[in-house]
Every structure is written in C-alpha cells, then in structure tokens.
Amino acid sequence: MHRLLLLLTIPITVLASPDPLPDGWRLPTQAEINAVPMRSWSETKFLRVDGDFNSDGKLDFAQLVKSENSDGEGFAVYLSNPTGYEWQVVQNFMYKKRPSNPTLYMGLDIAEPGSYKTACGKGYWACKEGEPEILVLNNLGVAYFKFESASSIWYWDNSKDKFKQIWISD
C-alpha cells in the first residue's frame, strides 16, 4: 500500500513596520528592558505580540513604546486597514511627578479567544454600565499588564472600529 504524503507549506511572516513609530514615541532601550528580570521568561521579553487583532485576515502587531518627551510608556499597534497599515497608539500612560527611571514597567502578551472573568466580575469594584462580569473574546486581543500587578485586555471592537480595554485585575 502506498501512502501519499502531502506537505502544505504555509509561510509564516513576521510583520516588520516600514513606517516610523508615531511621533513622540520610541522603542525601549536595552537598559529599560533589562530592568525587569521577569522579561527573561519570554522569548519576546513581553515587548511585542503578533496577531490578527481586527479579524481582517491580515497580521498586525502590538509593540511596547516609550515616550520621547517624558517618563511615559504605552503600546502601539501596527494595524491593517483597507489601504495598508497604520500605527495606532492604544495605551498612553504618562507617569506624574516621577524622577526619570530606566524601567519599562509594562508587558504585552496575547489574549487568546475565550472567556475571562473581569476585575469587576471578581468583585474588585462594582461593574459600571457596559462593563461585563465576563469578557467573551472572539478574536485575539492584547494582554497589557504590569508585572505582578494590574492587567487588562485590549480587544478590537468591530462595531466601534477601535480598541476597547477591560480590566482583568487591579
């Protein structure tokens, strides 16, 4: 008996941004990255995640960024659209009255489709209008977290054509 072996080759491409980061933002320095030892737990150092966040069949990516003008940090998504790609600064967190510190406090990870009990659903606070006790994530999202502290999930809301945030822990 002969067996036919069919190999499907699916190209896996890491999307590189040909466009510069949004004005006022830069990539983290090695000193900022190394300041949190737990980053070594991830091959990507929790700096970047790739996925189809707006469910259009095209690969997007989220990247941690640092402010060029302050001690702030956040993340931006290189997001596909009908005419190509563009950067969207999704989270912009500026620290107030802190001395300059070469630490990058936050991390990124993939939030897989599934059900997540939210912070209000866990009883951290009363759920506000539009804040569910359980987040049902149908597509990939971005987990944005402070190491050993607060975390949220950012996900694409097709009805509003933008990212939304839901807190998972405080």
DSSP file (Angstrom, degrees, kcal/mol; ACC not computed):
  #  RESIDUE AA STRUCTURE BP1 BP2  ACC     N-H-->O    O-->H-N    N-H-->O    O-->H-N    TCO  KAPPA ALPHA  PHI   PSI    X-CA   Y-CA   Z-CA
    1    1 A M              0   0    0      0, 0.0     2,-0.4     0, 0.0     0, 0.0   0.000 360.0 360.0 360.0 132.0    0.0    0.0    0.0
    2    2 A H        -     0   0    0      2,-0.0     2,-0.5     0, 0.0     0, 0.0  -0.803 360.0-151.9-101.3 141.1    1.3    3.4   -1.0
    3    3 A R        -     0   0    0     -2,-0.4     2,-0.6     2,-0.0     0, 0.0  -0.920   8.4-140.9-112.1 138.5    0.7    6.5    1.1
    4    4 A L        -     0   0    0     -2,-0.5     2,-0.7     2,-0.0    -2,-0.0  -0.871  14.2-159.5 -98.4 121.3    0.6    9.9   -0.4
    5    5 A L        -     0   0    0     -2,-0.6     2,-0.6     2,-0.0    -2,-0.0  -0.902   5.8-168.1-104.7 119.3    2.1   12.5    1.8
    6    6 A L        -     0   0    0     -2,-0.7     2,-0.6     2,-0.0    -2,-0.0  -0.929   3.7-160.6-109.8 119.1    1.1   16.0    1.0
    7    7 A L        -     0   0    0     -2,-0.6     2,-0.6     2,-0.0    -2,-0.0  -0.876   3.0-156.8-101.5 124.3    3.0   18.7    2.7
    8    8 A L        -     0   0    0     -2,-0.6     2,-0.7     2,-0.0    -2,-0.0  -0.869   5.8-152.7 -98.0 128.0    1.4   22.1    2.9
    9    9 A T        -     0   0    0     -2,-0.6    -2,-0.0     2,-0.0     0, 0.0  -0.893  11.8-174.3-103.5 117.1    3.8   25.0    3.2
   10   10 A I        -     0   0    0     -2,-0.7     2,-0.2     2,-0.0    -2,-0.0  -0.941  23.6-131.3-110.8 114.8    2.3   27.9    5.0
   11   11 A P        -     0   0    0      0, 0.0     2,-0.6     0, 0.0    -2,-0.0  -0.448  15.3-154.9 -68.3 133.2    4.6   30.9    5.0
   12   12 A I        -     0   0    0     -2,-0.2     2,-0.5     2,-0.0    -2,-0.0  -0.947  15.5-171.8-109.1 119.1    4.9   32.4    8.4
   13   13 A T        -     0   0    0     -2,-0.6     2,-0.7     2,-0.0    46,-0.0  -0.924  20.5-144.9-116.7 132.5    5.9   36.0    8.2
   14   14 A V        -     0   0    0     -2,-0.5     2,-0.4    36,-0.0    47,-0.1  -0.869  29.8-128.4 -91.7 121.2    6.9   38.4   11.0
   15   15 A L        -     0   0    0     -2,-0.7     2,-0.4    45,-0.2    45,-0.0  -0.558  23.8-164.8 -74.8 122.5    5.5   41.7   10.1
   16   16 A A        -     0   0    0     -2,-0.4     3,-0.1    45,-0.0    -1,-0.0  -0.904  23.0-118.7-107.4 138.2    8.1   44.4   10.2
   17   17 A S        -     0   0    0     -2,-0.4     4,-0.1     1,-0.2    -2,-0.0  -0.633  22.8-174.2 -79.1 118.0    6.9   48.0   10.2
   18   18 A P        +     0   0    0      0, 0.0    -1,-0.2     0, 0.0    -2,-0.0   0.640  69.4  79.5 -80.0 -13.0    8.2   50.0    7.3
   19   19 A D  S    S-     0   0    0      1,-0.1    -2,-0.1    -3,-0.1    67,-0.0  -0.696  89.3-111.0 -95.0 144.5    6.7   53.1    8.9
   20   20 A P        -     0   0    0      0, 0.0    67,-0.2     0, 0.0     3,-0.1  -0.300  45.2 -89.2 -66.0 158.5    8.4   55.0   11.7
   21   21 A L        -     0   0    0      1,-0.1     3,-0.1     4,-0.1     4,-0.1  -0.206  60.4 -77.2 -60.2 159.8    6.8   54.9   15.1
   22   22 A P    >   -     0   0    0      0, 0.0     3,-1.8     0, 0.0    -1,-0.1  -0.232  65.9 -78.7 -58.2 151.1    4.1   57.5   15.9
   23   23 A D  T 3  S+     0   0    0      1,-0.3     3,-0.1    -3,-0.1    45,-0.0  -0.210 118.4  22.8 -51.9 135.1    5.5   61.0   16.7
   24   24 A G  T 3  S+     0   0    0      1,-0.3    44,-2.8    -3,-0.1    45,-0.5   0.449 104.7 100.0  88.6   1.4    6.8   61.3   20.3
   25   25 A W  E <   +A   67   0A   0     -3,-1.8     2,-0.3    42,-0.2    -1,-0.3  -0.905  42.6 175.9-125.1 150.7    7.4   57.5   20.7
   26   26 A R  E     -A   66   0A   0     40,-2.4    40,-2.7    -2,-0.3     3,-0.1  -0.919  37.3 -92.1-141.6 165.4   10.5   55.3   20.6
   27   27 A L        -     0   0    0     -2,-0.3    38,-0.1    38,-0.2     2,-0.0  -0.496  54.9 -94.3 -74.0 152.0   11.4   51.7   21.1
   28   28 A P        -     0   0    0      0, 0.0    -1,-0.1     0, 0.0     2,-0.1  -0.327  39.0-119.1 -65.3 149.7   12.6   50.8   24.7
   29   29 A T     >  -     0   0    0      1,-0.1     4,-2.1    -3,-0.1     5,-0.2  -0.411  24.9-108.5 -81.6 165.6   16.3   50.8   25.4
   30   30 A Q  H  > S+     0   0    0      1,-0.2     4,-2.8     2,-0.2     5,-0.2   0.877 120.7  54.9 -62.7 -37.2   18.2   47.7   26.5
   31   31 A A  H  > S+     0   0    0      1,-0.2     4,-1.0     2,-0.2    -1,-0.2   0.903 108.5  48.2 -63.3 -40.6   18.6   49.2   30.0
   32   32 A E  H  4 S+     0   0    0      1,-0.2    72,-1.5     2,-0.2     3,-0.3   0.894 114.3  46.6 -65.9 -39.6   14.8   49.7   30.2
   33   33 A I  H >< S+     0   0    0     -4,-2.1     3,-1.1     1,-0.2     6,-0.2   0.925 112.3  49.1 -67.1 -45.7   14.2   46.2   29.0
   34   34 A N  H 3< S+     0   0    0     -4,-2.8    -1,-0.2     1,-0.2    -2,-0.2   0.630  89.8  82.1 -72.8 -13.6   16.8   44.6   31.4
   35   35 A A  T 3< S+     0   0    0     -4,-1.0    -1,-0.2    67,-0.3    -2,-0.1   0.690  87.6  58.6 -68.0 -17.3   15.5   46.5   34.5
   36   36 A V    X   -     0   0    0     -3,-1.1     3,-1.9    -4,-0.3     4,-0.2  -0.909  70.0-164.1-114.7 103.4   12.7   43.9   34.9
   37   37 A P  G >  S+     0   0    0      0, 0.0     3,-1.8     0, 0.0     4,-0.1   0.779  82.8  71.0 -58.8 -27.7   14.2   40.4   35.3
   38   38 A M  G >  S+     0   0    0      1,-0.3     3,-1.8     2,-0.2     4,-0.2   0.656  77.5  80.0 -66.4 -13.8   10.9   38.6   34.6
   39   39 A R  G X  S+     0   0    0     -3,-1.9     3,-1.8     1,-0.3     6,-0.3   0.785  77.5  72.1 -61.5 -24.8   11.2   39.7   31.0
   40   40 A S  G <  S+     0   0    0     -3,-1.8    -1,-0.3     1,-0.3    -2,-0.2   0.649  79.8  75.2 -66.4 -12.4   13.6   36.7   30.6
   41   41 A W  G <  S+     0   0    0     -3,-1.8     2,-0.4    -4,-0.1    -1,-0.3   0.621  94.4  58.7 -72.5 -12.1   10.5   34.4   30.9
   42   42 A S  S X  S-     0   0    0     -3,-1.8     3,-1.2    -4,-0.2    -1,-0.0  -0.952  73.8-140.9-125.0 138.4    9.5   35.3   27.3
   43   43 A E  T 3  S+     0   0    0     -2,-0.4    -1,-0.1     1,-0.3    -4,-0.0   0.846 112.5  43.4 -60.0 -33.9   11.4   35.0   24.1
   44   44 A T  T >  S-     0   0    0      4,-0.1     3,-1.8    -3,-0.1     4,-0.3   0.393 109.9-124.1 -92.0   2.8    9.9   38.4   23.1
   45   45 A K  T <   -     0   0    0     -3,-1.2    -2,-0.1    -6,-0.3    -5,-0.1   0.702  58.8 -77.3  60.6  20.8   10.7   39.9   26.5
   46   46 A F  T 3  S+     0   0    0      2,-0.2    62,-1.9    61,-0.1    -1,-0.3   0.788 111.3 116.3  59.4  29.9    6.9   40.7   26.6
   47   47 A L  S <  S+     0   0    0     -3,-1.8    17,-2.9     1,-0.3     2,-0.3   0.718  73.2  18.0 -96.4 -26.4    7.7   43.7   24.3
   48   48 A R  E     -B   63   0A   0     -4,-0.3     2,-0.4    15,-0.2    -1,-0.3  -0.998  54.5-168.6-150.4 144.8    5.7   42.7   21.2
   49   49 A V  E     -B   62   0A   0     13,-2.0    13,-2.9    -2,-0.3     2,-0.4  -0.997  12.1-151.0-135.2 142.7    2.9   40.4   20.2
   50   50 A D  E     +B   61   0A   0     -2,-0.4     2,-0.3    11,-0.2    11,-0.2  -0.888  36.1 115.7-111.9 141.2    1.8   39.5   16.7
   51   51 A G  E     -B   60   0A   0      9,-2.2     9,-2.2    -2,-0.4     2,-1.3  -0.935  70.0 -85.0 175.3 168.9   -1.8   38.5   15.6
   52   52 A D    >   +     0   0    0     -2,-0.3     3,-0.7     7,-0.2    88,-0.5  -0.737  49.9 169.0 -90.2  88.0   -4.8   39.4   13.6
   53   53 A F  T 3  S+     0   0    0     -2,-1.3   103,-0.6     1,-0.2    -1,-0.2   0.794  73.7  42.9 -78.1 -29.6   -6.4   41.8   16.1
   54   54 A N  T 3  S-     0   0    0      4,-0.3    -1,-0.2    -3,-0.2    -2,-0.1   0.236 105.3-124.7-102.2  14.3   -9.1   43.3   13.9
   55   55 A S  S <  S+     0   0    0     -3,-0.7    -2,-0.1     1,-0.1     4,-0.1   0.811  71.2 127.6  50.0  43.6  -10.0   40.0   12.3
   56   56 A D  S    S-     0   0    0      2,-0.3    -1,-0.1    24,-0.0     3,-0.1   0.316  83.7-104.5-106.0   7.5   -9.5   41.1    8.7
   57   57 A G  S    S+     0   0    0      1,-0.3     2,-0.4    -5,-0.1    -5,-0.0   0.494  87.7 111.2  86.0   3.0   -7.2   38.2    7.9
   58   58 A K  S    S-     0   0    0     22,-0.0    -2,-0.3    -7,-0.0     2,-0.3  -0.893  72.6-110.7-114.2 143.3   -4.0   40.3    7.9
   59   59 A L        +     0   0    0     -2,-0.4     2,-0.2    -7,-0.1    -7,-0.2  -0.529  38.6 177.6 -73.5 130.0   -1.2   40.1   10.5
   60   60 A D  E     -B   51   0A   0     -9,-2.2    -9,-2.2    -2,-0.3     2,-0.3  -0.680  11.4-150.2-115.7 173.3   -1.0   43.0   12.9
   61   61 A F  E     -BC  50  78A   0     17,-1.3    17,-3.2   -11,-0.2     2,-0.4  -0.992   7.3-146.1-148.9 150.5    1.4   43.6   15.8
   62   62 A A  E     -BC  49  77A   0    -13,-2.9   -13,-2.0    -2,-0.3     2,-0.4  -0.911  20.2-170.3-110.7 140.5    1.4   45.4   19.1
   63   63 A Q  E     -BC  48  76A   0     13,-2.9    13,-2.4    -2,-0.4   -15,-0.2  -0.996  24.0-122.7-136.0 131.0    4.7   46.9   20.4
   64   64 A L  E     - C   0  75A   0    -17,-2.9     2,-0.3    -2,-0.4    11,-0.3  -0.512  38.1-173.4 -66.8 140.5    5.6   48.5   23.8
   65   65 A V  E     - C   0  74A   0      9,-2.5     9,-2.1    -2,-0.2     2,-0.4  -0.944  17.7-142.1-136.3 156.8    6.8   52.0   23.3
   66   66 A K  E     -AC  26  73A   0    -40,-2.7   -40,-2.4    -2,-0.3     7,-0.3  -0.909  29.4-107.1-117.6 147.1    8.4   54.7   25.5
   67   67 A S  E     -A   25   0A   0      5,-2.5   -42,-0.2    -2,-0.4   -43,-0.1  -0.478  14.5-151.0 -70.8 141.0    7.7   58.4   25.3
   68   68 A E  S    S+     0   0    0    -44,-2.8    -1,-0.1    -2,-0.2   -43,-0.1   0.645  96.0  42.8 -80.8 -16.2   10.4   60.6   23.8
   69   69 A N  S    S+     0   0    0    -45,-0.5     2,-0.2     3,-0.0    -1,-0.1   0.488 121.4   8.2-112.7  -5.7    9.3   63.5   26.0
   70   70 A S  S    S-     0   0    0      2,-0.2    -3,-0.1    30,-0.0    24,-0.0  -0.838  86.9 -82.2-155.4-170.5    8.6   62.1   29.4
   71   71 A D  S    S+     0   0    0     24,-0.3    25,-0.1    -2,-0.2    -3,-0.0   0.152  85.0 124.6 -90.7  19.6    8.9   59.0   31.6
   72   72 A G        -     0   0    0     22,-0.1    -5,-2.5    23,-0.1     2,-0.3  -0.280  36.7-176.6 -79.8 164.0    5.7   57.6   30.0
   73   73 A E  E     +CD  66  93A   0     20,-2.5    20,-2.8    -7,-0.3     2,-0.3  -0.924  14.1 139.0-148.1 172.3    5.1   54.4   28.3
   74   74 A G  E     -CD  65  92A   0     -9,-2.1    -9,-2.5    -2,-0.3     2,-0.3  -0.942  42.2 -88.4 178.5-158.7    2.4   52.6   26.4
   75   75 A F  E     -CD  64  91A   0     16,-1.5    16,-1.9    -2,-0.3    15,-1.8  -0.999  22.7-159.7-144.1 151.3    1.8   50.4   23.4
   76   76 A A  E     -CD  63  89A   0    -13,-2.4   -13,-2.9    -2,-0.3     2,-0.5  -0.905  11.9-141.3-124.3 151.9    1.0   51.0   19.8
   77   77 A V  E     -CD  62  88A   0     11,-2.8    11,-1.9    -2,-0.3     2,-1.1  -0.959   8.0-144.7-117.3 130.0   -0.5   48.6   17.3
   78   78 A Y  E     -CD  61  87A   0    -17,-3.2   -17,-1.3    -2,-0.5     2,-0.4  -0.819  39.1-170.8 -89.5  99.0    0.6   48.4   13.7
   79   79 A L  E     - D   0  86A   0      7,-2.5     7,-1.9    -2,-1.1     2,-0.1  -0.771  20.9-126.5-109.4 134.8   -2.9   47.7   12.4
   80   80 A S  E     + D   0  85A   0     -2,-0.4     5,-0.3     5,-0.2   -20,-0.1  -0.423  31.2 172.2 -72.8 150.5   -4.0   46.7    8.9
   81   81 A N  E >   - D   0  84A   0      3,-2.8     3,-1.4    -2,-0.1   -27,-0.0  -0.874  52.1 -81.4-145.5 177.6   -6.8   48.7    7.2
   82   82 A P  T 3  S+     0   0    0      0, 0.0     3,-0.1     0, 0.0    -2,-0.0   0.746 128.7  40.6 -59.6 -22.7   -8.2   48.6    3.7
   83   83 A T  T 3  S-     0   0    0      1,-0.1     2,-0.4     0, 0.0    -3,-0.0   0.411 127.3 -77.8-106.8   2.2   -5.4   50.7    2.3
   84   84 A G  E <  S-D   81   0A   0     -3,-1.4    -3,-2.8     2,-0.0     2,-0.3  -0.953  72.5 -35.4 147.0-124.3   -2.4   49.2    4.1
   85   85 A Y  E     +D   80   0A   0     -2,-0.4     2,-0.3    -5,-0.3    -5,-0.2  -0.954  44.5 178.9-136.9 154.5   -1.2   49.6    7.7
   86   86 A E  E     -D   79   0A   0     -7,-1.9    -7,-2.5    -2,-0.3     2,-0.3  -0.984  30.5-108.3-152.5 153.7   -1.0   52.4   10.2
   87   87 A W  E     -D   78   0A   0     -2,-0.3     2,-0.4    -9,-0.2    -9,-0.2  -0.597  27.4-171.0 -79.6 140.1    0.1   52.9   13.7
   88   88 A Q  E     -D   77   0A   0    -11,-1.9   -11,-2.8    -2,-0.3     2,-0.9  -0.983  20.0-140.7-129.0 121.2   -2.4   53.4   16.5
   89   89 A V  E     +D   76   0A   0     -2,-0.4   -13,-0.3   -13,-0.2     3,-0.1  -0.737  28.3 174.5 -78.2 112.2   -1.2   54.4   20.0
   90   90 A V  E     +     0   0A   0    -15,-1.8     2,-0.4    -2,-0.9    -1,-0.2   0.886  63.1  28.4 -90.8 -44.8   -3.6   52.3   22.0
   91   91 A Q  E     +D   75   0A   0    -16,-1.9   -16,-1.5     2,-0.0     2,-0.5  -0.982  60.4 179.1-124.4 130.0   -2.4   52.9   25.5
   92   92 A N  E     +D   74   0A   0     -2,-0.4     2,-0.6   -18,-0.2   -18,-0.2  -0.893   7.0 176.7-132.9  98.3   -0.6   56.1   26.6
   93   93 A F  E     -D   73   0A   0    -20,-2.8   -20,-2.5    -2,-0.5     2,-0.5  -0.908   6.6-170.9-112.8 111.6    0.4   56.1   30.2
   94   94 A M        -     0   0    0     -2,-0.6     2,-0.2   -22,-0.2   -22,-0.1  -0.885  18.5-135.5-103.3 124.9    2.3   59.1   31.5
   95   95 A Y        -     0   0    0     -2,-0.5     2,-0.5     3,-0.0   -24,-0.3  -0.545  18.9-137.4 -76.0 142.6    3.8   59.0   34.9
   96   96 A K  S    S-     0   0    0     -2,-0.2    -1,-0.0     1,-0.2     0, 0.0  -0.878  71.4 -11.6-106.8 132.4    3.3   62.1   37.0
   97   97 A K  S    S+     0   0    0     -2,-0.5    -1,-0.2     1,-0.2    -2,-0.0   0.844  91.7 138.0  53.5  42.4    6.0   63.6   39.2
   98   98 A R        -     0   0    0     -3,-0.3    -1,-0.2     3,-0.0   -27,-0.1  -0.938  56.3-115.2-113.9 140.6    8.3   60.7   39.0
   99   99 A P        -     0   0    0      0, 0.0     2,-0.0     0, 0.0    -3,-0.0  -0.357  51.7 -79.3 -65.4 154.9   12.1   61.0   38.5
  100  100 A S        -     0   0    0      2,-0.1   -29,-0.0     1,-0.0   -30,-0.0  -0.336  57.6-175.4 -56.6 132.1   13.4   59.7   35.3
  101  101 A N        -     0   0    0      2,-0.1     2,-1.4    -3,-0.1    -1,-0.0  -0.992  29.1-140.7-138.8 124.6   13.7   55.9   35.7
  102  102 A P        +     0   0    0      0, 0.0     2,-0.4     0, 0.0   -67,-0.3  -0.119  66.4 114.5 -81.0  44.3   15.1   53.5   33.1
  103  103 A T        -     0   0    0     -2,-1.4     2,-0.8   -68,-0.1   -71,-0.2  -0.937  56.1-152.6-116.3 136.7   12.5   50.9   33.8
  104  104 A L        -     0   0    0    -72,-1.5   -68,-0.1    -2,-0.4   -38,-0.0  -0.918  18.9-175.2-102.2 104.7    9.9   49.6   31.4
  105  105 A Y        +     0   0    0     -2,-0.8    42,-1.2    41,-0.1    -1,-0.1   0.773  51.6  68.9 -78.1 -28.6    7.1   48.6   33.8
  106  106 A M  E     -E  146   0B   0     40,-0.2     2,-0.3   -32,-0.1    40,-0.2  -0.449  57.6-161.5 -98.8 164.3    4.6   47.0   31.5
  107  107 A G  E     -E  145   0B   0     38,-2.7    38,-2.2    -2,-0.1     2,-0.4  -0.933   8.6-140.0-138.1 162.4    4.4   43.9   29.4
  108  108 A L  E     +E  144   0B   0    -62,-1.9     2,-0.3    -2,-0.3   -60,-0.2  -0.944  23.6 161.4-123.1 144.8    2.4   42.5   26.4
  109  109 A D  E     -E  143   0B   0     34,-1.8    34,-3.1    -2,-0.4     2,-0.3  -0.951  43.4 -89.9-149.7 166.9    1.1   39.1   25.8
  110  110 A I  E     -E  142   0B   0     -2,-0.3     2,-0.7    32,-0.2    32,-0.2  -0.640  26.9-149.5 -80.0 136.6   -1.5   37.5   23.6
  111  111 A A  E     -E  141   0B   0     30,-2.4    30,-2.4    -2,-0.3     3,-0.1  -0.938  22.2-146.2-102.7 109.0   -5.1   37.2   24.9
  112  112 A E        -     0   0    0     -2,-0.7    25,-0.2    28,-0.2    27,-0.1  -0.340  29.8 -85.0 -72.4 154.0   -6.5   34.1   23.2
  113  113 A P  S    S+     0   0    0      0, 0.0     2,-0.3     0, 0.0    25,-0.2  -0.321  85.4  86.0 -55.9 142.6  -10.1   33.9   22.3
  114  114 A G  E    S-H  137   0C   0     23,-1.9    23,-3.4    25,-0.1     2,-0.4  -0.960  79.9 -52.4 154.3-169.4  -12.2   32.6   25.3
  115  115 A S  E     -H  136   0C   0     -2,-0.3     2,-0.4    21,-0.2    21,-0.2  -0.870  44.3-173.5-106.5 134.3  -14.0   33.8   28.4
  116  116 A Y  E     -H  135   0C   0     19,-2.6    19,-3.4    -2,-0.4     2,-0.4  -0.993  24.3-130.3-129.0 128.0  -12.2   36.0   31.0
  117  117 A K  E     -H  134   0C   0     -2,-0.4    17,-0.2    17,-0.2    16,-0.1  -0.655  34.1-137.3 -73.6 127.3  -13.6   37.0   34.4
  118  118 A T     >  -     0   0    0     15,-2.6     4,-1.6    -2,-0.4    50,-0.3  -0.285  21.2-102.8 -84.4 170.3  -13.2   40.7   34.6
  119  119 A A  T  4>S+     0   0    0     48,-2.8     5,-2.4     1,-0.2     6,-0.4   0.900 125.1  46.7 -60.6 -41.5  -12.0   42.7   37.6
  120  120 A C  T >45S+     0   0    0     47,-0.4     3,-1.0    12,-0.2     7,-0.3   0.865 109.4  54.9 -70.0 -32.8  -15.5   43.9   38.4
  121  121 A G  T 345S+     0   0    0     11,-0.4    -1,-0.2     1,-0.2    -2,-0.2   0.766 105.8  52.9 -67.6 -25.2  -16.7   40.3   37.9
  122  122 A K  T 3<5S-     0   0    0     -4,-1.6    -1,-0.2    -3,-0.2    -2,-0.2   0.493 123.6-107.6 -85.5  -5.3  -14.1   39.2   40.5
  123  123 A G  T < 5S+     0   0    0     -3,-1.0    -3,-0.2     2,-0.3    -2,-0.1   0.598  80.5 130.7  91.6  11.6  -15.5   41.8   42.9
  124  124 A Y  S   <S-     0   0    0     -5,-2.4     2,-0.3     1,-0.2    -4,-0.2   0.854  87.5 -19.1 -64.0 -32.5  -12.7   44.4   42.8
  125  125 A W  S    S-     0   0    0     -6,-0.4    -2,-0.3    -5,-0.1    -1,-0.2  -0.954  87.5 -74.5-161.5 168.4  -15.3   47.0   42.2
  126  126 A A        -     0   0    0     -2,-0.3     2,-0.2    -3,-0.1    -5,-0.1  -0.520  55.8-106.7 -72.0 137.2  -18.9   47.3   41.1
  127  127 A C        -     0   0    0     -7,-0.3     2,-0.1    -2,-0.2    -1,-0.1  -0.443  34.7-141.7 -65.2 132.4  -19.4   46.8   37.3
  128  128 A K    >   -     0   0    0     -2,-0.2     3,-2.4     1,-0.2     2,-0.1  -0.407  41.0 -66.5 -86.6 169.7  -20.1   50.0   35.5
  129  129 A E  T 3  S+     0   0    0      1,-0.3    -1,-0.2    -2,-0.1     0, 0.0  -0.371 126.9  13.6 -57.8 128.5  -22.6   50.3   32.6
  130  130 A G  T 3  S+     0   0    0      1,-0.2    -1,-0.3    -2,-0.1    -3,-0.0   0.387  98.0 116.4  83.9  -2.9  -21.2   48.4   29.7
  131  131 A E    <   -     0   0    0     -3,-2.4    -1,-0.2    35,-0.0     2,-0.1  -0.870  56.7-149.0-100.3 109.5  -18.5   46.7   31.8
  132  132 A P        -     0   0    0      0, 0.0   -11,-0.4     0, 0.0   -12,-0.2  -0.369  18.3-137.5 -79.3 155.5  -19.2   42.9   31.7
  133  133 A E  S    S+     0   0    0      1,-0.2   -15,-2.6   -13,-0.1     2,-0.4   0.806  99.8  34.5 -73.5 -31.4  -18.5   40.5   34.6
  134  134 A I  E    S-H  117   0C   0    -17,-0.2     2,-0.6   -14,-0.1    -1,-0.2  -0.993  77.0-148.7-126.2 126.9  -17.2   38.1   31.9
  135  135 A L  E     -H  116   0C   0    -19,-3.4   -19,-2.6    -2,-0.4     2,-0.8  -0.859   8.4-158.3 -92.4 122.0  -15.4   39.2   28.8
  136  136 A V  E     -H  115   0C   0     -2,-0.6     2,-0.7   -21,-0.2   -21,-0.2  -0.897   9.7-162.1-101.2 108.5  -16.1   36.8   25.9
  137  137 A L  E     +H  114   0C   0    -23,-3.4   -23,-1.9    -2,-0.8     4,-0.1  -0.823  16.1 177.6 -97.0 115.1  -13.2   37.3   23.5
  138  138 A N        +     0   0    0     -2,-0.7     2,-0.2   -25,-0.2    -1,-0.2   0.704  69.5  29.4 -89.3 -22.4  -14.0   36.0   20.0
  139  139 A N  S    S-     0   0    0    -27,-0.1   -25,-0.1    17,-0.1   -86,-0.1  -0.751 103.6 -67.4-127.6 174.2  -10.7   37.1   18.4
  140  140 A L        -     0   0    0    -88,-0.5    16,-0.5    -2,-0.2     2,-0.2  -0.350  53.1-175.7 -62.0 143.9   -7.1   37.7   19.6
  141  141 A G  E     -E  111   0B   0    -30,-2.4   -30,-2.4    14,-0.1     2,-0.5  -0.745  27.1-105.4-128.7-179.3   -6.6   40.5   22.0
  142  142 A V  E     -EF 110 154B   0     12,-3.0    12,-2.9    -2,-0.2     2,-0.6  -0.956  21.3-148.2-114.5 119.5   -3.6   42.1   23.7
  143  143 A A  E     -EF 109 153B   0    -34,-3.1   -34,-1.8    -2,-0.5     2,-0.5  -0.787  16.7-169.8 -84.5 122.4   -3.0   41.5   27.4
  144  144 A Y  E     +EF 108 152B   0      8,-2.7     8,-2.4    -2,-0.6     2,-0.3  -0.970  18.9 160.9-117.4 119.8   -1.4   44.6   28.8
  145  145 A F  E     -EF 107 151B   0    -38,-2.2   -38,-2.7    -2,-0.5     2,-0.5  -0.948  43.1-129.1-144.1 155.6    0.0   44.1   32.3
  146  146 A K  E >   -E  106   0B   0      4,-2.8     3,-1.9    -2,-0.3   -40,-0.2  -0.922  54.3 -95.9 -99.8 131.5    2.3   45.4   35.0
  147  147 A F  T 3  S-     0   0    0    -42,-1.2     3,-0.1    -2,-0.5     4,-0.0  -0.218 104.5  -5.1 -53.8 128.9    4.5   42.6   36.3
  148  148 A E  T 3  S+     0   0    0      1,-0.2    -1,-0.3     2,-0.0     2,-0.2   0.811 132.3  61.4  54.8  36.6    2.9   41.0   39.4
  149  149 A S  S <  S-     0   0    0     -3,-1.9    -1,-0.2     1,-0.3    21,-0.0  -0.539  91.0  -0.8-153.9-140.9    0.2   43.7   39.4
  150  150 A A        -     0   0    0     20,-0.5    -4,-2.8    -2,-0.2     2,-0.3  -0.173  53.8-176.6 -66.1 152.2   -2.7   45.0   37.3
  151  151 A S  E     +FG 145 169B   0     18,-1.4    17,-2.6    -6,-0.2    18,-2.0  -0.996   7.6 179.7-148.8 151.7   -3.7   43.7   33.9
  152  152 A S  E     -FG 144 167B   0     -8,-2.4    -8,-2.7    -2,-0.3     2,-0.5  -0.937  22.8-128.5-141.5 164.7   -6.2   44.5   31.2
  153  153 A I  E     -FG 143 166B   0     13,-2.7    13,-2.0    -2,-0.3     2,-0.5  -0.979  14.8-159.0-118.1 129.6   -7.1   43.1   27.9
  154  154 A W  E     +FG 142 165B   0    -12,-2.9   -12,-3.0    -2,-0.5     2,-0.3  -0.918  20.5 172.9-103.7 131.4   -7.4   45.4   24.8
  155  155 A Y  E     - G   0 164B   0      9,-2.4     9,-2.9    -2,-0.5     2,-0.4  -0.968  35.9-101.7-140.7 155.0   -9.5   44.0   22.0
  156  156 A W  E     - G   0 163B   0   -103,-0.6     2,-0.8   -16,-0.5     7,-0.2  -0.628  25.9-154.8 -80.5 126.9  -10.8   45.3   18.7
  157  157 A D  E >>> - G   0 162B   0      5,-3.1     4,-1.5    -2,-0.4     5,-1.4  -0.890   4.3-166.7-101.9 104.3  -14.5   46.3   18.8
  158  158 A N  T 345S+     0   0    0     -2,-0.8    -1,-0.2     1,-0.2     5,-0.0   0.844  85.7  57.6 -61.2 -34.7  -15.8   46.0   15.2
  159  159 A S  T 345S+     0   0    0      1,-0.2    -1,-0.2    -3,-0.1    -2,-0.0   0.803 118.8  30.7 -68.8 -27.4  -18.9   47.9   15.9
  160  160 A K  T <45S-     0   0    0     -3,-0.7    -1,-0.2     2,-0.2    -2,-0.2   0.480 101.4-131.7-106.4  -6.3  -16.9   51.0   17.1
  161  161 A D  T  <5S+     0   0    0     -4,-1.5     2,-0.3     1,-0.2    -3,-0.2   0.894  74.0  84.3  56.7  44.0  -13.9   50.4   14.8
  162  162 A K  E   <S-G  157   0B   0     -5,-1.4    -5,-3.1    -7,-0.1    -2,-0.2  -0.975  84.2 -83.7-161.1 169.0  -11.5   50.8   17.6
  163  163 A F  E     -G  156   0B   0     -2,-0.3     2,-0.3    -7,-0.2    -7,-0.2  -0.564  37.5-161.4 -79.8 145.2   -9.7   49.1   20.5
  164  164 A K  E     -G  155   0B   0     -9,-2.9    -9,-2.4    -2,-0.2     2,-0.4  -0.934   7.3-140.9-123.8 151.3  -11.5   48.7   23.9
  165  165 A Q  E     -G  154   0B   0     -2,-0.3     2,-0.4   -11,-0.2   -11,-0.2  -0.902  15.4-178.0-113.4 139.4  -10.0   48.0   27.3
  166  166 A I  E     -G  153   0B   0    -13,-2.0   -13,-2.7    -2,-0.4     2,-0.3  -0.995  26.9-125.4-134.3 131.8  -11.4   45.8   30.0
  167  167 A W  E     +G  152   0B   0     -2,-0.4   -48,-2.8   -15,-0.2   -47,-0.4  -0.570  24.3 178.6 -78.4 135.3   -9.7   45.3   33.4
  168  168 A I  E    S-     0   0B   0    -17,-2.6     2,-0.3     1,-0.4   -16,-0.2   0.716  71.9  -0.1-104.4 -33.7   -8.9   41.7   34.4
  169  169 A S  E      G  151   0B   0    -18,-2.0   -18,-1.4     1,-0.0    -1,-0.4  -0.976 360.0 360.0-150.0 162.3   -7.2   42.5   37.7
  170  170 A D              0   0    0     -2,-0.3   -20,-0.5   -20,-0.2   -18,-0.0   0.450 360.0 360.0-104.1 360.0   -6.3   45.6   39.7
